[in-house]
Amino acid sequence: MKAKFNIFFIILSSVLSIWLGFFAFDVPTMIVYYQKSVYWFLTISLFLWLDTLIDAFMGLENQRVKSIYCFVISKISVFFKQHWIAMVLSLILMTIGTISCKPYFRVLADETNLVSISQSLYESKETHLTISSFDYPFSQKDILQDKIEKRPAFFPYLLNLIHTITGYRAENVFVFNFIIGFLSLFLVYYLIYIIWGKYWGLLGAISLVSYPLFIMYVNSAGFEVFNLLCSLILFLCLFYYIKKPIAITAEVLLFFVPLISQSRYESILSFFVAVPVILYLLPKQEYSRLSNKIYCFPLLFIAPVWLRLTTNNAYSWQVDNLQEGFGFNWFIINLNKAFNFYFSGNTVYGIIPIISFLAVIGFVIFVYNNFLKENLSVEKEQRSNFKIYSFFVFVFYLLHAVVRFFYSWIDLTNPIISRLGIVFLPLFIFMSIYFLISFVNKFQVNKYIFGLIYFTIFLFYLPDAVKLTNFAFRNYELLLDMKTTVDYLETNFPNKREYIVIRERPNLLTPLGYNAVGFDNYNSDILKPIINNYYDEKYCLYFLIVQIIDLKTNLPLDGYKIPIGAEQKVVYEKFLMQDHLLRISRYIPDKSVLGKEAEL
């Protein structure tokens, strides 16, 4: 009876969620509700998952303890004693990787937008992407322009928790990604450990940190490595559920899905991995043991649905139209480029081709040994569980590959887009480790020789992360523009409260604490008086105008022009690329000439 009751309320909750998510509101209302509510959706989702996780630990071990905290601490203590070597190794490797490749913004304006959302969550518990703003004394902020951010909010949400503890600093994102990198290395180790043993797990962690692509982007402000970490957590939840398919392990897996669904755009696909495997394995009698928390599960997807519906347009996806931006023709093109990316050995890609080739051989051996060959040395139930686990992990990667490669922008050979290949690295690592295990068992080779080989690979590829970074700055003007501007302002204009920066894409600077507005803002009849009033009221002493000058015409590029006033003075110039010059001018408005249409 309880099982039918649970199923009925899950269905009822699902119907309500579908109505609220898809049909109850128009798009403008969805935007407002999403921005105001996603913080609370994520808070509830995280609480439910952590609460279920603790219940699972206690329930699986039949614990009856007076203090949950004492129980958790004791479990952590035991876990640390078992795996301290892997933890220390992961920490050392991440530290070396961070020292060798200095943290900085790599992809603009994606990464600054994520930091901006974390600031908005910290300040107001809402997700407004601030484009232009300036601060008044006593921390009052005037936001001139903002919009909904198309990127899911789980990464900024967790970053906001660090702001809550330490105070807002844009640099917190690099600390956060360091922690994410450490956890990713450890979880790669742990997933291999629970299947093949501790030594091979350590080699797996070394494999991941050896990728220059991983080092470059774990030392950025992006969420690609975070997406990788979420996939590893999903695999771990999946493993323990398949190992023991009962109500509590099913809930641990289920309640992580709303969280991973907000780690990246296509991560909602995890739903089509977790739910089918639960329906396939969960015994009928376990449905009656599901907790009442399960009724909330469908409701937790309302916010992700609102985000996708409100940002699913050509502008957000940076294409002329959705029909041409997505299609099977792109899948074939992008798949060919992905093959080149993983196997060509081009140092610009930050990939280790030897691991890619070993992974392919390992995959063939793996499929043969586990799906085609009858292995009588392993118990039938254990063999069946491992087949199911492997199948759904492969399905996870297959779904991600199909959805990503149908998009016209997913050219992994592009050094900026290559970050989207990070999530697939564990698959290559797992299969290459399987090859090594098969090789050792077949030819009775001393397995410890591979430890020396993998450390050699790590040291060989470590400098390539810096090469990738330098390549990006040499070939992407916006990166060079951003770094040059910020470095100059930090050195020569350190007091950010003294001025307003006028530049194209001011959202690059607002999360760094600068008062910044766009050329379109200053050219607006509505906003220009507000901006000038900020100067008139002595909240700032002057404006700094950042422009890109076309050296062929000696004029600013389109979109970089403003009406001039008095006392403008060039304070800095530096060549960028493509016959472009970065110019920073000091500008003081003059009421007698404000509004003139002459161009600076």
N, C-alpha and C positions, 0 to 999 in steps of 0.2 A: 504493500500500500504506500509506504514511504517513497519507494522508487517511482511510482506513478505520480505521486504528489510532486516530487522533485522535477520530473520531466515536464509536467504540466506548467510549473512556474518558470522553468527555463524557457519553454516555448513562449509563454506569455511575455516574459522579459525581452525575448528576442523580437517579438512583434512590436512591442513598445519602442525598442531601440531602433528598429528599421523605420518606424513612423517618425520618431524624433530626429533621426539622422538624415533621412532622405526627403521627407514630405511635409513636415510640420512648419517649416520656416522658409522664407525666401533667402536668397544669397546675402543681401546686406544684413539681415537679422542673424544669419549663421555666423557672419564675420564678427559681429559684436559679441554674440554668445560664446564663440570659440575663444576670443581674446580674453574674456572675463572669466571663463570657466576652466580652461585647460590646466591651469595650475592645480585646481582642486581635483580634476580627473586624475592627474598624475599622482597627486598626494594619496588619494584613495587607492589607486592601483598599486602603488608601492607599498602602502601599509598592508593591504590585503595579501600581497605576495610574501612580504616578510613575516607576517603573522602566520600564514600557512606554512612557510618554511620552518619556522620554529615548532609548530604543531607536528610537522612531519618528522623532525628530528626526535622529538619526545615520543611521538606515537609509535614510530618504527622500532624504538628501543624499549618500549613499555616503561617509560620513565614516569615516576611519580615523585616530583620534587616540589618543595615549598617555594623555591625561588627560581624562576626562569632564567634570571641573569646569572646565577651561580652555575646553572646547567650549561648555558651558552659559553660562559668563560671556561668551564672545565673542558668542553668539547673543543674549543679553540686551542687550549693548552695542549691537549693530546694531538690535535691535528698538526700543530706547529712542531712538536717533537718528531712526528713522522716525516714532515716535509720541509724542515728548516733549510736543508741544503738547497732545495729547489727555490725556496723563497729568497735566500741570500744570493744565489746565482742570478736569479731574475733581477734583483735589485742592483747588483753589480753591473750586469749587462745593460740595463736601462740607463744607469748613471754614465757608463762609458759612451753609450749612444747619444746621450744628451750633451755631454761635454764635447764630443766630436762634431756634432751638428747643432749649432746654436738655435734654440727655439725662436721662431718668428712666424708671422703670417705668410702663408704660402699661396692661398687661393683667395683672390679678392673679387667681389666683396662678400663671398660666402662666409668666410670665417669671421670677419668683423660683424656681419649680421647676426651670427650665432651669439657672439659676445654681447651685442646690443640687446638681443632678446633676454639673455640672462640678466642684464642690468634692469630691464623693464620688469622682469619677474621679481627681482630683488627689491625694487623700489615701489612697485604697485600691485604685485601678484597678477599682472596682466601681460599679454604678449604683444606689445606695440613695437614694431621695428622703427626706431627713430631715424629719420633721414636728416632733418635739420633741427637744431635746438641751440639754446644758450641758457646759461645758469645765472640766476640772480643771487645776491647775497642771501645767506641763511638757507641755501640748498633748494631754493625754489627754481624749478626748471620750466622754461617756456618752450614747448615743442611746436615748431612751426609746421612740420610735415612728418607724417608717419604712415605706415601701411601694415597690412597683415603680412607676416613672413611665411613663405611657402614651405620652409623646412620644418619637420616635426620638432617638438619641443622637449623631448626627454633629455637630450644633451644639455641644452641651456638650463633646464630645470635643475639638474644635479649640480651644474656649475653655480647656479644661484644659491645652492645650499652652502657652497664654499664661501661665497660672498657674505652670506648670513653670519658665518663664523668669524671671518677675517675682515669684513668690510669690503666694499666694491673696489676691485682693481682689475683692469683688463688682463694683467699678467697672470691672474689666477687660472686662466684657461690653460696655460702651459704647465702649471702644477697639476691641474686636473688630468691633462693628457699624459703626464708622467705616471700618475697613479694608474690610469687606464692601460698604459703600455706595460707596466709591471704586472698588473692582473692578467693581461692577455698572455704574456709569456708564461706566467704560472699556470693558467688554465690550459694552455697547449700542453704543457708538461703533464698536468693532472689528467687530462683526457686520455693521453697516451699511456700514462701510468696505470690507470684502472683497467686498461685493456691488455697492454703488452709489457708493462713493468717500468720501474723507476728509471733505470739507465736510459732506456729509449725515450722516456719522457723528457729527460734532461737534454738529449740531443734534439728533440723537437723544439724546445725553448731556444736553444742556440740557433736552430735553423731559422726561426721566425725573426730573431733580432739581427741575423746576418743579412736580411734583405734591406738594401739601401732604401727601397720604396717605403718600407715600414719605418725605418729610422727617420726619414725625411718628414713623413706625415704624422708620426707620433710626437714630433717636435714642432708641430704646427698648432693652429687653433681650430682645426677642422674636426668633424665627427666621424671620419671613416674608420679610424682604429676603434672608436667607441662602438660603431656598428659591428666590427669584428668581435669585440668583447661580448656584445649581446648575443651574437650567434653562438659563441662558445658556451655561454651560460645556458642557452636553449638546448644545445647538444647534451650538456650535463644533466639538465632536468629530464630530457628525453631518455637518456641512458638509465637513470634511476627509476623512471616510470616503467620502462620496458622490462627492467630487471625485476621489478615488483609492481605489477599493475593493479594497484588498489586505489581507493577513493582519494586518500591524502596525497599520494604521489601524482595522481591525475590533476589535482587542484594546484599543486606546485607548478606543474607544467602549464596548465591553463592560465593561471594568474600572471605568469610571466609574459604571455602573448600580448596583452594590451600595452605592456611596457616596451617590448622590442618592436611593436608595431609603430611606435613613435620615435624610433632611433634613426630611421631613414625612410625615404619615400616608399620603396618597394618592400619594406620589412613586414608589412601587413601580410605578405605571403606566408609568414610563419604560421598564421592561422590555418592554412591548408596543409600544414605538416602536423601540427599539434592535435587539432580536432580529429582528423581521420584516424591517427594512431590510437587515440583514446577510445574512440568508438569501436575500433577494431579489437582492442585487447581487454578493455575493462569488463570484467565479469558482471552479469546481470545483478547479482546480489550486492555488488559494490555501489550501485546507483542509490540504494537506500542509505548508504553511509556518507554520501556527499553532504557537506555542511550547507547551512543556509546561505553562506557567503556566495555560493555558486550562482544564486539568482542575480547577483550584481554583474556577473561576467559579461553578458551582452551589452549592458549599459555603458561599460567602460570604453566601448568603441565609438560612442557618439562623437566625441571630440575629434578623433582621427578622420572620421567620415566627413565632418564639417570642413576640416582643413582641406581635404582632397577635393571636395565639391566646389569650394570657394576659390581654389587656386588652380583648378584644372582648365587652363586656357593657354592659348598660343604664347602670350606674353610671358607667363610663368615658366613655360618650358623652352623659351627662347627659340621658337620656330615660327615660320610664316603662318602655318596652320597645322592643326593636329594631325590631319590626314597625311600630310607629307612628312611630318616630323616623326611619325611612327609607322612601321610597316615591315613586312617580311623581307623586303629587299635590303633594308638596313641590317637585319639580322645576319644575312649572309656576309655582307661587307664587314660588319663589326666582328663577326666570328673569325673571319680570315685575319683581321688585324689583331685579334686577341691571341691567335696562334702565333703570329709573329712576335707579339709582345712577350709571351711566356717562353718562347723557344729560340728566338734569334740570337740572344746574347748581347744585344745592343746595350751598352752601359747607360744610355740615356733613360732606359726603362726601369732601372733599379731592380731587376729580376735576376735570380740565380739559375741559369739554364740547366746546370747539372742536376739540380733538384727537380726541375720540371721533367727532364728525361727519365730520371729514376722513378718519378711519380707515375709516369705513363706505364712503365714496365711493371711497377708495383701494382697499379690498378688492374692490369691484365691478370697478373698472378692472383690478386685478391679475388676477383670475380670468379676465376677458375676454382680456386680452393674453397670458396665459401658458398658459391651458388651453383657450380656445375659438378663439383667433385664431392662424393660422399666421404665425410671425415669421421671415421668410426672411433677415433681416439678422443673425441669430444662428445659430451653428453648431448642427447638429442634436444632437450629443452634449452640448454645453453647455446647450442648451435642455432636453433630457431630464433632465439631472442637476438643474437648477434646479427643474423640475417635481416631481421626486421629493423633493428637499429641502423645498420649500414644502409639499408634501402631508403629509409626516411631522411638520413643525412644527405644521401645522393639526390633525393628529390628536392630537398632544400636548395642545394646548389644548382640543380637543373632549373628550377623555377626562377631563381635569381638571374641565371644566365639568359634565359629566354626573355624575361621582362626587360632586363637592362639592354640587351643587344638589339631589341626591336626599336630602340630610341636612337635617333640620328646622331645625337651628341656623344654616344659611347664609343669613342675611338681610343682604346687603351694606349695606343702608341703616341697619343698626344700627352706630353709630360704633365700638363695640368689635369687632364682627364684620367691619367693613369692611376690616380688614387682610388678609383672605383674598382680596381683589380685587387685591392688589399683583402677584401672579404673572402676571396677564393684561396688565399695563401695557405690556410690550414688544410685544405683538401690536398694540395700538393705535398705539404709536409707529412700528413698522415700516410699517404700512399708511398712516399719515398722511404719513410721509416719502415713501412711494411716490407718494402723491397729489401732493405738492409737486414731485417729479421729473417726473411726467407733465404737470403744469401748466406748469412751466418749459419743457419740451420742446415742448409744444403751442403756447404763446403767446409763446415767446421772451422771457420775463420775466427780468430780472437776478436770479439766484438769491441774491445776497448781501444783498438786501433782507430775506430771511427770517431772516438772522442777527440783525438788529436787532429784528425782530418777536418772535423767540423769547426774546431777552434781556429784552424788555419783558414778555412773558408770565411769565418767571421772577420778575422783580421784582414784578409785579402779584400773583402767587399766593403769594409767600414768606411774607407775614404770616399767611396762612390756616392754616399749620401750628400756630402758637401758638393761633389761635382753636379749632382742633380739640382741642388739648390742654386748653384751658380749658373747653371744652364737656364733655369727658369727666369732668373733676374736678367740674363742677357737677352732673352727672347720675348719677354712679356713686359711691355712698357709700363703697364699699370703697377706692377710690383716694384719696378725701379722708381717710378714716380712717387709711390707711397713711401718707400723706405727713405728715399732722398729727402722728401719733404719732412717726414717725422724726425729724421736725424738732425736736419738743420734747425727745426723748431725747438727740439729738446736742448740743443746747444746754445742757440742764440736768442730764443724767446721762451725761456723755461716757465715763466709765469703765465699759465694758460688763461687766467682770469683777466689779463690785460687787453685781450684782443678777440675779435671774431675772424675766423678763417672763411673766406669765400672761395669755393672750389667746386669743380664738377665731382659728383659722388661724395657729398659731405658725410655720408654714412660711414665712410672709411675712417673718419676722425672722431665722430661723436662718441663711440664706445671707449676711445682712448682718453676721454675727458676734455676734449677741445670744444669750444663754442664754434660751431661750424654751420654754414648755410650754403645752399647751392646758387649757381648763377641764375637759374630759373627763379629761385626765391627772390633774389635781389633785383631781378628785372620785372618782378610782379608789382603791379600797381597797388595791390592789396598788402603784400608782405613787406615791400621795401620801406614804407614809413615805420613799420614796427621795428625793423632791423636798425634803421637810422636812429630811432628813438632810444634804442639801447645805448647808443653812443651819446646821444644828446643828454641822457640822464646820468652820464658819467659812470655807467656800469662797465664800460671798456674805454680804452684810450685811443684805439685805432683799429683798422681792419688790415688783414693780410690777405692778399689776393694771389691765389696759386693758379697759374695758367700754363698751358702747353702752347708754345709758339712754333708756327710753321716757318722754318728758316728760308723756304723758297719765296714766301710772300712777306715774311717778317711781321705777320699778323697772328693773333690768337686763333686756334681752331674753332670751328663752329661749336657753340655751346659754352665757350670759355670767355665770352665777351660781356662787359657791363658798361653802362653809362659812366663817364668819368666825373670826378669831382676835383677839388683842389688838393695840392700837396701830396700827390701820389709820387712814390719814389721806388725804383727798383733796388732791392736789397740783396738779391741772390739770383744767380743764373747758373745752370749746368746743362750740358748736352745730355740728351737721353739716347734716342735711336731714331732711325728713319727720318733724318733731317728735322728732328724735333728738339726744342729747347725748353727746359723747365724754368719758369720765371716766377719769382715771388716778389710782390710789390707791397710796400707799406702805403696805406691809403687812409686819409682823414677826410671824412665828408665835410663839405662846405655848403651851408644852407643856401648861399647865394647862387650856387651852380647845380644844386641837386635837381635831377630830372632832365638835365640836358642829354641829348641823344648821341653826343659824340662818343666814340668807343675808345676804351683804353687798349 
